[in-house]
Every structure is written in C-alpha cells, then in structure tokens.
Amino acid sequence: MSRPDLDRYRIAPGARVHLDQRATDEKPDFDKATGAAAAAKNLEALDALQERLYAEGEQALLVVLQAMDGGGKDSTIQRVFGGMNPQGVLVHGFKSPTTEELGHDFLWRVHARTPRHGQITVFNRSHYEDVLIVRVHEWATPETIEQRYDHIAAFERLLADARTRVVKVLLHVSKEYQLEQFRERLTEPEKHWKFNPGDLAERARWDDYQSAFEVAIERTSTEEAPWYVVPAEKKWYRDLVVSQIVREALEAMDPQFPKPSFDPAAYPPDSLK
C-alpha cells in the first residue's frame, strides 16, 4: 500500500508526545519508485483541488510547517506546493519581529498573513516560534508562555470557525541528520548561503527545543487544527506524507466550482464571434 496511514503521524488531542520515540527515518513497506508515483498522483490531485478552492472562494487552507534548522522546510514547500497555481498559493516566513510588530500582541502580525477565502497559505515557521525559540531562550516568562498556548488554540479555533482549515506539520529529523545537512552546506559552495554560524548555537540547545516542541504540540493539537509529526529524513517519503496530508485536508473541505450565473446552453461555443 503506497498511501500512508496519516493516523500514525497525527497527534490526537490530549495525547502525550515523546519525539525521541518517533521515527525520523521511516521505513515504509514500499520502495522509493512506488512512493514517488503515489506522490505524483497526490500533486496532480492537489492542482485540481486548489483550482476548485480558488474558484469557490468560500474556504481557505493554512499549512504550518515547523522543523529544526536543516529539517527541510524549504524543499518540502517547493516539492509539494511548487506545481500549484501561484495565484492561489502564498508562502510566508516569519523573521524576528520588527519594532512595529513588537508593539502589538504576538499574534497581530500572524493574523494579517492568514489566507483569504479561496487561497492556500503556507507558513515557513510561524506563530509557534513564540512558544519555541522564545521559550528556549527565556525571552518571556513561563506565565506568558503558558498563556500563549491558550491564545494559539483560541486563534486557530477562530480561523476554523471562519472556514479556514488549519493543518500543522513538524518535519521530524534527528540531531545526526541535522549535522549532515550542516556539513553538506559547507561542502558544496552553492549551498554556503544556507549556512548560518548562529545555527550551531541553537543546535547546542537541541534537547531544549525538542522539549519545547513536545509541549507545544501537546497543548495545541486539536480536532480543528491537528499536528502531524512527519519523519523527514527520507525526502521522497516526507514529500509523499505531506502531500497526502494536504490532499486529505482539501478533500475533506470538498470545494466546488460555483454554479454559473447564466445559462451556458444559451451560448453555444460555435455561436461565439
């Protein structure tokens, strides 16, 4: 069976999360060629579903991608969303907040980037940085961080109530895999631009980040905005699982082409001049 069982990766509401007990290098019972063919079918289906979503203009999809540095967020976005019509797909990455953004609540800048109806938006990093890096570096008090989990869950429930489906994906890799990615960036000159010496300092806090991810996922994986922990070291399998997650989300939304406001039979194609 080349269609992955997403229940293996979806975190049920209230479930405990132990990332060290979850595979980062999945070994499915089918080969790469089979998986690639299944992923290609998913991408074909996604193209059609995205067109229906855009035409309908009544629902939206927000895909949140998180990972440790070197976890493959950029390549996942390119491979899963790169073939869609750019008119209906937006990608946004969140950097350090500006002075203007710091003058508002932490979700202010995020809400403005959520998709309008008819669109898919992918967050390359997201509002979760405010309970990840902020927690690890203690840039906010424990009481503030605790409040933010509740604010995030309420925010995502608001989006769901407004017909924006939210799916969240952690691309799960090991510390050893991250090291391989860093070394590759230094070995290949065309990848030097990807290397940031500051990432090494963050790597030293690996265990703290894993703990922060576990708590964030446990506190915010809900029925309306579920988390998926996806093994991401086999890139072809990662692409298959993520494309399957997005496909099943859109199929559940079931967007429909709007009915025409005119009678098509009144305009035979051959009669047009």
N, C-alpha and C positions, 0 to 999 in steps of 0.2 A: 504494500500500500504506500503510495507516494504522497498522499495527502496527510500532513502531520496532524496529530491529535492535539489541538490547542489547549485542551483541558490540562495537559501536562505542564503547560507554561503559565497558564492563567492563575493568578493568586486570588483565592476565594476571599470574600470579605471576612475579616476577623481571623484569618489564618496566620500562623506564625511563619516567619521567613528566616531560613538559615542558608545564606548564599554559599557557604563552604560545603553544603551538602547537595548543591545543584550543579549539574554538569555544565562545563563551559565548552567542551569539545564533544558534541553529541555524536553518537554512532548509530544512525538510523539503519533500518533493515532493508534499505535500498541504496543503490550506488549513485554517484555524482551525476551521471548522464540521465538517470531516471528523475532525480531531483531537479536537475536543470530544466528538463522537459516540463515537469509539473509547474515550476516557477514561471516558465514562458507562458503557459496556459493562464496562470494567475494574472500575469501582466496584461495579457490580451483581454481578460475579463475586466480588469481594473480600468482599462482605457474606455471600455463600453459603459461601465458603471459611472465613471467620472463624467462622461458626456451626459448621461441621464440626470445625474445630480445637478450639473450646471444648468441644464435645460429646465429642470423642475423649479429650481431656485427657492425651495422651501425648507431645506435642511442643510447642515454643514457637518464636516468631519474634522476634528482636531486630533492629530497624531503627535504624541510627545515622545521624543527619543532622548534617552539618557544613557550614559556609559562613562566608564573611566577613560582618561586620556588614552588614545590608541585603540579604543574599543570598536571603531568602525562606523561612527555615525554618518560621516560624510559619504562614504562609499555605499552605505545602505540607502541613503536618500537618493543617490544617483541611480542605483540599480533598480530600486522599487518604484520611484516616482518620476524618474527621468523621461520615461516614454509617454507620460500624460500630457495633455494639452496645457501649456503653461498659463493659458488664460484663466484656468480654473484651479491651479495649484500654486500655492505660495510656500516658501520656506523662510523661516525667521530664526536667527540665532541671537541669544541674549548674552551681551557682554557685561562688563562691570557697569552698574547703574551710573547714570550721569547725575550731576548736581540737581537738575530739574526732577529726575526720577526719584532721587533720594528725598525730595521734598514732599513726596506722596506716600501712600501706603504701598507695600511691596507688590501688590497685585495690579496697581494702576497701569504700569507700562505693559503688563501682560494682557490685560483685558482688551486693550486697544489693538492687539495683534491677533486676536482670535478670528476665525474665518466668518465672513458674512455668509448668508444662506446661498447655496449653490457652489461653494468653494470647499477645497481641502487645504488645510494649513498644516505644515509640519514644523514643530518646534525642535530645533537642534540645540539642546539644552533648553531650560525653561524656568518656570516659577519654582521648580524643585531645587534650584541652586540655593534658594533662600532657606532651605532646611538641610542642605548638604554641605557645601563649602562654608556657608555661614555658621553651621553647627560645628563643623570640624575645627574651624579657626576661632570659634567662640566670639564671633563678631556681634552676636546678640545673646541675650540672657537665656537660660534654659526656659524660663517662663514665657518669653517671647516666642521661642521656637515651638514650644508646646501649643501656644495659641495658633501658630501658623498652620499646623496640621489641620486644625478645625476650620480655619479660614479657607484653606485649599479645598477641603472636601465640600464646603458650602459653595465655593466658587464653581467647582466642577458640576455640582448639582444644579446651580443656576444655569450653566451652559446647557446641560441636558434638558432642563425644563424649557429652554428657548430653542430646542430642536437642533442643538449641536452635539453630536455624539463625540465622546472623548475616549481614546484608547492610548495607553501609556506602555512603552516598551523599554525595558532595561536590557541593553546588549551586554550579556554577561561574559566576561573574559577573566582569565587568571592573571596573577601577577607576573608569572613567567611569560605569558603571551604578550603582555604589555611591554616587557623588556625586549622581546624580539622585535616588536614594532618600533621601539625607540632606536634600536641598533640599525634596523633597516633604513630609518630616516637619515641616519648619519652615514651609512654605507653608500647610499645612492644619492648623488649630487642633486638630481631633480626633486628629491624629497627633503632637502635640507630646510626648505622654507617651513616645513611642517614641524620641525623640532624646536621646542622651546625649553631652554635650560630650567625654567621655572617648574616645568612638569616633573623634574626629578625631586624637587622639594615636596610636591604633592604626592609623589609615589611613596615617599618615606612615611606618609600618613595613610597608607593603604588600608590597614585594619580599621582605622577610624572612619574612613569612607565607607567601607563595607558595612560597618555597624550603622552608619547614618542612612545608607540605602535601605537596610533591613527595616529600620524603624519607620522611615517614610513610606515604604511600600505597605507595611502592616497597617499603618494609620490611615492610608488614603486609597487602598484598593477597594472599590465599591462596585455595586451592580451597574451603576450608570457610568462609571469611569474606572474600568478594571486595569490592573497592572499585569503585564506579561514579562516573565524573566526568560529571555531567549538565549540559548547557547550560541555564541557568536564567533567561535574560533574557526569553524568550517564556514567560510564565507558563502559558499553555494547553499548550504543548509540554512544559514541565517537568512539569506535572501528569500528562500522558499517559505520559511516560517513567518517572516514579517509580511511578505506579500499575501500569505494566507490570512493573517490577522486582519489586514486592511480589507481584503476581499470579503471576508465573512462579515466584517462590520458594515460594509456598504450593502451587501446582500440583505442583511437584516433591516437596514434602512429602507431598502427597496424603492429607490427614487423612480419616478415615472415621467415619461415625456408628457408635457402639458397637452391637453386637447386643443386643437386649432380653434381660433375664434371665427373661422369662416368655414364654408362647405368646400372641401377640396374637390368634390365632384363637379363643382361649378367652374372649375378652372382646369380643363383637360390640358395636359402638358403640350400636346400638339397645337393647341389653340393660341398658345402664347406667341406674341410677336415682339 
